[in-house]
């Protein structure tokens, strides 16, 4: 297991007289306490949020992240389809900007994601030759991980690779290579940046004894026994029983953001020692991919919602 490096958000207003400083911090944070600092205070590693280049340019996103969160995930710009829509021609600009901003602002980065069946370039979808696909995966993983080596804390090396029954999902990767693509991707990621914590990421993993959860635990167990360097799984007790160093909640959003549900998730992470971190899938409701469901911790005007305050209460 990698050591957990807990980074506190940089002080916002250190140079101002204390009263003004407080008022200004409150204005930028819009909430009395940083949820990241409270979570770190409870022994965890980080509380982060998904964002992206365009969002960071639209205030108050950046100020809110600096003041309340300790980690960012690229919502879209680090996906293969964004980076290399045309074979061999890379578009690094937006992904670079997020990483540069994060490093400059004391935020950890979760790299999302290297191998996913969705938002995948057409030219990759069309590959039918096993040796060609192996080479293309090796090249994508080493190029991307290599570019950001030392600056990305977690990588979601493979994303959503399981069907609901716990078997491998149908994709160009599983059709052409079977399980082998998992091994290739993790091994190349480990070789390229030994300091990154390597995750297998998925959704619908929040019920015990569910097919997909059982499949995840037994496949990860098998792969780790075969030497595949998987460090973490995204969500919780049953998953934490797989032989990985840690688990994390990586894309949290809950329709209508009920106080009870958000606090239950945070409590679940507190209860499971291996759970190191939580990332919410966006900052303000207006920018959520679940439009109209108001699933995040800040409302359309970037005011903290009751779920935010309830989490702070729980952590204090
Ligand atoms: O939030 C992302 C949205 O803007 C994109 O349109 C969508 C494309 O599939 O991906 C969303 O993020 C997904 C994440 O990358 C993987 N898990 C599910 C997330 C929500 O769909």
Boltz pocket constraint, residues with backbone or C-beta under 6 A from the ligand:
constraints:
  - pocket:
      binder: B
      contacts: [[A, 75], [A, 76], [A, 118], [A, 119], [A, 203], [A, 251], [A, 289]]
      max_distance: 6.0
